[in-house]
Amino acid sequence: MNIVDLLIAVVVVTILVTIILAVVTYVAYKLRLSREPTPRDEDPNALRYFVSYDPAASASEADSTLGRLDRDVAELEGHAAEA
């Protein structure tokens, strides 16, 4: 067997292995698609990954947080004055 016959055998085997892998990959892809979960039917218009931002609600939360922070700072200043 000379070098040309060996190279031809390598090329033919490579092509056959590539075709077999392509078929196996396609079958695996189709099996994966068949196992895909169905979409939720709760509310098709609902946001799935994001929540809506309401600036008015966050502003009132920020005001209450700032008020609480101001009270805490005032208490700490009172303790610092006593020490």
Chimera marker file (.cmm) of the C-alpha trace (Angstrom):
<marker_set name="trace">
<marker id="1" x="0.000" y="0.000" z="0.000" r="1" g="1" b="0" radius="0.5"/>
<marker id="2" x="1.591" y="3.232" z="-1.080" r="1" g="1" b="0" radius="0.5"/>
<marker id="3" x="1.153" y="6.716" z="0.398" r="1" g="1" b="0" radius="0.5"/>
<marker id="4" x="-1.568" y="7.781" z="-2.058" r="1" g="1" b="0" radius="0.5"/>
<marker id="5" x="-3.798" y="4.842" z="-1.115" r="1" g="1" b="0" radius="0.5"/>
<marker id="6" x="-3.264" y="5.644" z="2.561" r="1" g="1" b="0" radius="0.5"/>
<marker id="7" x="-4.216" y="9.302" z="2.071" r="1" g="1" b="0" radius="0.5"/>
<marker id="8" x="-7.311" y="8.307" z="0.094" r="1" g="1" b="0" radius="0.5"/>
<marker id="9" x="-8.369" y="5.987" z="2.907" r="1" g="1" b="0" radius="0.5"/>
<marker id="10" x="-7.874" y="8.744" z="5.494" r="1" g="1" b="0" radius="0.5"/>
<marker id="11" x="-9.955" y="11.211" z="3.461" r="1" g="1" b="0" radius="0.5"/>
<marker id="12" x="-12.777" y="8.710" z="2.880" r="1" g="1" b="0" radius="0.5"/>
<marker id="13" x="-12.899" y="7.737" z="6.567" r="1" g="1" b="0" radius="0.5"/>
<marker id="14" x="-12.910" y="11.415" z="7.580" r="1" g="1" b="0" radius="0.5"/>
<marker id="15" x="-15.815" y="12.167" z="5.250" r="1" g="1" b="0" radius="0.5"/>
<marker id="16" x="-17.811" y="9.171" z="6.507" r="1" g="1" b="0" radius="0.5"/>
<marker id="17" x="-17.209" y="10.081" z="10.158" r="1" g="1" b="0" radius="0.5"/>
<marker id="18" x="-18.280" y="13.675" z="9.461" r="1" g="1" b="0" radius="0.5"/>
<marker id="19" x="-21.533" y="12.526" z="7.833" r="1" g="1" b="0" radius="0.5"/>
<marker id="20" x="-22.262" y="10.149" z="10.727" r="1" g="1" b="0" radius="0.5"/>
<marker id="21" x="-21.631" y="12.915" z="13.284" r="1" g="1" b="0" radius="0.5"/>
<marker id="22" x="-23.910" y="15.270" z="11.351" r="1" g="1" b="0" radius="0.5"/>
<marker id="23" x="-26.751" y="12.737" z="11.413" r="1" g="1" b="0" radius="0.5"/>
<marker id="24" x="-26.265" y="12.035" z="15.144" r="1" g="1" b="0" radius="0.5"/>
<marker id="25" x="-26.210" y="15.760" z="15.910" r="1" g="1" b="0" radius="0.5"/>
<marker id="26" x="-29.401" y="16.355" z="13.934" r="1" g="1" b="0" radius="0.5"/>
<marker id="27" x="-31.193" y="13.508" z="15.745" r="1" g="1" b="0" radius="0.5"/>
<marker id="28" x="-30.033" y="14.857" z="19.120" r="1" g="1" b="0" radius="0.5"/>
<marker id="29" x="-31.285" y="18.342" z="18.168" r="1" g="1" b="0" radius="0.5"/>
<marker id="30" x="-34.712" y="16.999" z="17.211" r="1" g="1" b="0" radius="0.5"/>
<marker id="31" x="-34.927" y="15.013" z="20.458" r="1" g="1" b="0" radius="0.5"/>
<marker id="32" x="-34.049" y="18.123" z="22.424" r="1" g="1" b="0" radius="0.5"/>
<marker id="33" x="-36.757" y="20.120" z="20.661" r="1" g="1" b="0" radius="0.5"/>
<marker id="34" x="-39.333" y="17.477" z="21.497" r="1" g="1" b="0" radius="0.5"/>
<marker id="35" x="-38.424" y="17.713" z="25.210" r="1" g="1" b="0" radius="0.5"/>
<marker id="36" x="-38.658" y="21.519" z="25.308" r="1" g="1" b="0" radius="0.5"/>
<marker id="37" x="-41.080" y="22.724" z="27.992" r="1" g="1" b="0" radius="0.5"/>
<marker id="38" x="-44.317" y="24.316" z="26.908" r="1" g="1" b="0" radius="0.5"/>
<marker id="39" x="-44.731" y="28.048" z="27.557" r="1" g="1" b="0" radius="0.5"/>
<marker id="40" x="-46.646" y="29.172" z="30.613" r="1" g="1" b="0" radius="0.5"/>
<marker id="41" x="-50.296" y="30.003" z="29.991" r="1" g="1" b="0" radius="0.5"/>
<marker id="42" x="-50.743" y="32.254" z="33.030" r="1" g="1" b="0" radius="0.5"/>
<marker id="43" x="-50.514" y="35.618" z="31.294" r="1" g="1" b="0" radius="0.5"/>
<marker id="44" x="-48.971" y="35.831" z="27.840" r="1" g="1" b="0" radius="0.5"/>
<marker id="45" x="-48.391" y="39.598" z="28.213" r="1" g="1" b="0" radius="0.5"/>
<marker id="46" x="-46.632" y="39.308" z="31.576" r="1" g="1" b="0" radius="0.5"/>
<marker id="47" x="-42.992" y="40.206" z="31.776" r="1" g="1" b="0" radius="0.5"/>
<marker id="48" x="-41.035" y="37.069" z="32.442" r="1" g="1" b="0" radius="0.5"/>
<marker id="49" x="-37.595" y="38.345" z="33.392" r="1" g="1" b="0" radius="0.5"/>
<marker id="50" x="-38.030" y="42.059" z="34.083" r="1" g="1" b="0" radius="0.5"/>
<marker id="51" x="-40.234" y="44.042" z="36.421" r="1" g="1" b="0" radius="0.5"/>
<marker id="52" x="-41.741" y="47.425" z="35.696" r="1" g="1" b="0" radius="0.5"/>
<marker id="53" x="-40.138" y="50.437" z="37.330" r="1" g="1" b="0" radius="0.5"/>
<marker id="54" x="-42.536" y="52.876" z="39.000" r="1" g="1" b="0" radius="0.5"/>
<marker id="55" x="-40.712" y="56.165" z="39.752" r="1" g="1" b="0" radius="0.5"/>
<marker id="56" x="-43.496" y="57.458" z="42.025" r="1" g="1" b="0" radius="0.5"/>
<marker id="57" x="-43.354" y="54.404" z="44.268" r="1" g="1" b="0" radius="0.5"/>
<marker id="58" x="-39.570" y="54.454" z="44.480" r="1" g="1" b="0" radius="0.5"/>
<marker id="59" x="-39.617" y="58.194" z="45.288" r="1" g="1" b="0" radius="0.5"/>
<marker id="60" x="-41.903" y="57.629" z="48.274" r="1" g="1" b="0" radius="0.5"/>
<marker id="61" x="-39.678" y="54.752" z="49.431" r="1" g="1" b="0" radius="0.5"/>
<marker id="62" x="-36.612" y="56.974" z="49.057" r="1" g="1" b="0" radius="0.5"/>
<marker id="63" x="-38.271" y="59.737" z="51.104" r="1" g="1" b="0" radius="0.5"/>
<marker id="64" x="-39.074" y="57.328" z="53.930" r="1" g="1" b="0" radius="0.5"/>
<marker id="65" x="-35.541" y="55.913" z="53.778" r="1" g="1" b="0" radius="0.5"/>
<marker id="66" x="-34.044" y="59.411" z="53.909" r="1" g="1" b="0" radius="0.5"/>
<marker id="67" x="-36.287" y="60.313" z="56.840" r="1" g="1" b="0" radius="0.5"/>
<marker id="68" x="-35.165" y="57.193" z="58.704" r="1" g="1" b="0" radius="0.5"/>
<marker id="69" x="-31.530" y="58.014" z="57.929" r="1" g="1" b="0" radius="0.5"/>
<marker id="70" x="-31.955" y="61.582" z="59.190" r="1" g="1" b="0" radius="0.5"/>
<marker id="71" x="-33.429" y="60.272" z="62.468" r="1" g="1" b="0" radius="0.5"/>
<marker id="72" x="-30.550" y="57.821" z="62.889" r="1" g="1" b="0" radius="0.5"/>
<marker id="73" x="-27.949" y="60.533" z="62.260" r="1" g="1" b="0" radius="0.5"/>
<marker id="74" x="-29.677" y="62.846" z="64.738" r="1" g="1" b="0" radius="0.5"/>
<marker id="75" x="-29.597" y="60.101" z="67.380" r="1" g="1" b="0" radius="0.5"/>
<marker id="76" x="-25.906" y="59.481" z="66.733" r="1" g="1" b="0" radius="0.5"/>
<marker id="77" x="-25.140" y="63.184" z="67.020" r="1" g="1" b="0" radius="0.5"/>
<marker id="78" x="-26.953" y="63.221" z="70.351" r="1" g="1" b="0" radius="0.5"/>
<marker id="79" x="-24.843" y="60.298" z="71.582" r="1" g="1" b="0" radius="0.5"/>
<marker id="80" x="-21.669" y="61.971" z="70.347" r="1" g="1" b="0" radius="0.5"/>
<marker id="81" x="-22.562" y="65.191" z="72.201" r="1" g="1" b="0" radius="0.5"/>
<marker id="82" x="-23.108" y="63.228" z="75.449" r="1" g="1" b="0" radius="0.5"/>
<marker id="83" x="-19.714" y="61.513" z="75.200" r="1" g="1" b="0" radius="0.5"/>
<link id1="1" id2="2" r="1" g="1" b="0" radius="0.2"/>
<link id1="2" id2="3" r="1" g="1" b="0" radius="0.2"/>
<link id1="3" id2="4" r="1" g="1" b="0" radius="0.2"/>
<link id1="4" id2="5" r="1" g="1" b="0" radius="0.2"/>
<link id1="5" id2="6" r="1" g="1" b="0" radius="0.2"/>
<link id1="6" id2="7" r="1" g="1" b="0" radius="0.2"/>
<link id1="7" id2="8" r="1" g="1" b="0" radius="0.2"/>
<link id1="8" id2="9" r="1" g="1" b="0" radius="0.2"/>
<link id1="9" id2="10" r="1" g="1" b="0" radius="0.2"/>
<link id1="10" id2="11" r="1" g="1" b="0" radius="0.2"/>
<link id1="11" id2="12" r="1" g="1" b="0" radius="0.2"/>
<link id1="12" id2="13" r="1" g="1" b="0" radius="0.2"/>
<link id1="13" id2="14" r="1" g="1" b="0" radius="0.2"/>
<link id1="14" id2="15" r="1" g="1" b="0" radius="0.2"/>
<link id1="15" id2="16" r="1" g="1" b="0" radius="0.2"/>
<link id1="16" id2="17" r="1" g="1" b="0" radius="0.2"/>
<link id1="17" id2="18" r="1" g="1" b="0" radius="0.2"/>
<link id1="18" id2="19" r="1" g="1" b="0" radius="0.2"/>
<link id1="19" id2="20" r="1" g="1" b="0" radius="0.2"/>
<link id1="20" id2="21" r="1" g="1" b="0" radius="0.2"/>
<link id1="21" id2="22" r="1" g="1" b="0" radius="0.2"/>
<link id1="22" id2="23" r="1" g="1" b="0" radius="0.2"/>
<link id1="23" id2="24" r="1" g="1" b="0" radius="0.2"/>
<link id1="24" id2="25" r="1" g="1" b="0" radius="0.2"/>
<link id1="25" id2="26" r="1" g="1" b="0" radius="0.2"/>
<link id1="26" id2="27" r="1" g="1" b="0" radius="0.2"/>
<link id1="27" id2="28" r="1" g="1" b="0" radius="0.2"/>
<link id1="28" id2="29" r="1" g="1" b="0" radius="0.2"/>
<link id1="29" id2="30" r="1" g="1" b="0" radius="0.2"/>
<link id1="30" id2="31" r="1" g="1" b="0" radius="0.2"/>
<link id1="31" id2="32" r="1" g="1" b="0" radius="0.2"/>
<link id1="32" id2="33" r="1" g="1" b="0" radius="0.2"/>
<link id1="33" id2="34" r="1" g="1" b="0" radius="0.2"/>
<link id1="34" id2="35" r="1" g="1" b="0" radius="0.2"/>
<link id1="35" id2="36" r="1" g="1" b="0" radius="0.2"/>
<link id1="36" id2="37" r="1" g="1" b="0" radius="0.2"/>
<link id1="37" id2="38" r="1" g="1" b="0" radius="0.2"/>
<link id1="38" id2="39" r="1" g="1" b="0" radius="0.2"/>
<link id1="39" id2="40" r="1" g="1" b="0" radius="0.2"/>
<link id1="40" id2="41" r="1" g="1" b="0" radius="0.2"/>
<link id1="41" id2="42" r="1" g="1" b="0" radius="0.2"/>
<link id1="42" id2="43" r="1" g="1" b="0" radius="0.2"/>
<link id1="43" id2="44" r="1" g="1" b="0" radius="0.2"/>
<link id1="44" id2="45" r="1" g="1" b="0" radius="0.2"/>
<link id1="45" id2="46" r="1" g="1" b="0" radius="0.2"/>
<link id1="46" id2="47" r="1" g="1" b="0" radius="0.2"/>
<link id1="47" id2="48" r="1" g="1" b="0" radius="0.2"/>
<link id1="48" id2="49" r="1" g="1" b="0" radius="0.2"/>
<link id1="49" id2="50" r="1" g="1" b="0" radius="0.2"/>
<link id1="50" id2="51" r="1" g="1" b="0" radius="0.2"/>
<link id1="51" id2="52" r="1" g="1" b="0" radius="0.2"/>
<link id1="52" id2="53" r="1" g="1" b="0" radius="0.2"/>
<link id1="53" id2="54" r="1" g="1" b="0" radius="0.2"/>
<link id1="54" id2="55" r="1" g="1" b="0" radius="0.2"/>
<link id1="55" id2="56" r="1" g="1" b="0" radius="0.2"/>
<link id1="56" id2="57" r="1" g="1" b="0" radius="0.2"/>
<link id1="57" id2="58" r="1" g="1" b="0" radius="0.2"/>
<link id1="58" id2="59" r="1" g="1" b="0" radius="0.2"/>
<link id1="59" id2="60" r="1" g="1" b="0" radius="0.2"/>
<link id1="60" id2="61" r="1" g="1" b="0" radius="0.2"/>
<link id1="61" id2="62" r="1" g="1" b="0" radius="0.2"/>
<link id1="62" id2="63" r="1" g="1" b="0" radius="0.2"/>
<link id1="63" id2="64" r="1" g="1" b="0" radius="0.2"/>
<link id1="64" id2="65" r="1" g="1" b="0" radius="0.2"/>
<link id1="65" id2="66" r="1" g="1" b="0" radius="0.2"/>
<link id1="66" id2="67" r="1" g="1" b="0" radius="0.2"/>
<link id1="67" id2="68" r="1" g="1" b="0" radius="0.2"/>
<link id1="68" id2="69" r="1" g="1" b="0" radius="0.2"/>
<link id1="69" id2="70" r="1" g="1" b="0" radius="0.2"/>
<link id1="70" id2="71" r="1" g="1" b="0" radius="0.2"/>
<link id1="71" id2="72" r="1" g="1" b="0" radius="0.2"/>
<link id1="72" id2="73" r="1" g="1" b="0" radius="0.2"/>
<link id1="73" id2="74" r="1" g="1" b="0" radius="0.2"/>
<link id1="74" id2="75" r="1" g="1" b="0" radius="0.2"/>
<link id1="75" id2="76" r="1" g="1" b="0" radius="0.2"/>
<link id1="76" id2="77" r="1" g="1" b="0" radius="0.2"/>
<link id1="77" id2="78" r="1" g="1" b="0" radius="0.2"/>
<link id1="78" id2="79" r="1" g="1" b="0" radius="0.2"/>
<link id1="79" id2="80" r="1" g="1" b="0" radius="0.2"/>
<link id1="80" id2="81" r="1" g="1" b="0" radius="0.2"/>
<link id1="81" id2="82" r="1" g="1" b="0" radius="0.2"/>
<link id1="82" id2="83" r="1" g="1" b="0" radius="0.2"/>
</marker_set>
